Amino acid sequence: MFSRFVFGLGFLSATALVHHPAFAVDARTLQIFVSKDKQSLVVYDGTEVIATSKVSTGKVGHTTPNGIFSILEKKKYHESNLYSAAPMPWMQRLTWSGIALHESNSVPRYPASHGCVRMPATFAKQLYKMTDLSVPVIISDAEVVPEPIAHANLFRPEQPEPPLLLSDAELRPAIGQYGGEPVQLAMNSAAPSPVAQVAAPQNTDPIRILITRRTQRETVIDIQTHLNQLGFSTGTADGLVGPATIQAINTFKSLRPAQFKDDRVLVSDTLLREVYAATGKGEPPNGVIMVRQDFMPVFEAPVSIDNARQALGAHFFVLHAVDAKAGKADWLGVTLKNDLSRQAMKRLGIVANESSIVTGTPIANALDRITIPAETRRRIDGMLAAGSTLTISDTGIGPETGAGTDFITITR
């Protein structure tokens, strides 16, 4: 899916090709950052600046949204579906609702577009050749720069067990069976065990990981899953409260009248706690981790968020390099300013949206508060590839995330 691009010649005066012309870039590890304050675009490979350009983002009334996006579609020539078939050469789509990177003959280095990110012609063409689908694009007001992040909660391949040394072996005979006859095995003459091999994933494309708060959808899926295990048929655990789910919930409640005598809501915290208690699962989680690959959902699982009444903030990580044999992973991260409205904070149960989320050590603060089950961590560790990404966000799955997208997080 991902390709390498060998740089050509430099760009025009408003753009710059930073790296050596013969340098080959792996598209999987690229990140594109757009600063609306500076009206600039910067391409990074790890912490290294590969190329820069001036841009024009959306003008007043057509503001380009801030957030975490990725390239969903590429067309050498495209015409706008929204604005009188306006030409959009070298188009790289960021949302299916109409936001894209594209060439324009009007890039005045101030907001001038109808929401897209305009680029000069030469740069737009070169960037098109450099990227591939799913390359992340981060749009923010102030400029942000990816930095190396080391934290115990970030994913990394499981390091294989070291080989068994002769000095570690127990020198005693063992009795086995061979063709029905006893055979004596001398343990002190056995060769050392080989190093455990790390199983290679079947699909080596990068994965997209989102950690966020549970919404009604995840709560309903959880209730459906556990009610099915208890013998109450809800049908497919899809997060939709259909007739089968309603009947199963009402039947479950009718068997526990004391617990639900004051509960007038079909899906409630009380229901979730009682379902968890009935299945012996303890306290229900308040977070969820989701994984996508090649724009398709792979799986999701519960996680726990400590001090849930304080916002996590919005943080984005890219796995720049991974060494499965050594169990190492080199992550880069940024924190984005996330403007939560009062309504959003009330809906999410957040009472503290403190400045520590965007200053100090916000990434470590967020990672410290997240607990991921060991089984889920092992599954993700085994899927890691260079270019994999992790988003931490309070706001969950928004309307821009859907079929044919990675996780799209709108911060403003």
Beta strands, then each sheet from edge to edge (+ up, - down):
strand 1: 4-6
strand 2: 15-17
strand 3: 24-26
strand 4: 30-35
strand 5: 40-45
strand 6: 48-54
strand 7: 67-70
strand 8: 73-75
strand 9: 91-93
strand 10: 100-103
strand 11: 117-119
strand 12: 136-140
strand 13: 147-149
strand 14: 173-178
strand 15: 181-186
strand 16: 207-213
strand 17: 287-293
strand 18: 296-305
strand 19: 314-323
strand 20: 328-336
strand 21: 370-371
strand 22: 389-392
strand 23: 409-410
sheet 1: 1+ 3-
sheet 2: 2+ 6- 5+ 4- 12- 7+ 23-
sheet 3: 8+ 9- 10+ 11+
sheet 4: 13+ 20- 19+ 22- 16- 17+ 18- 21+
sheet 5: 14+ 15-
end
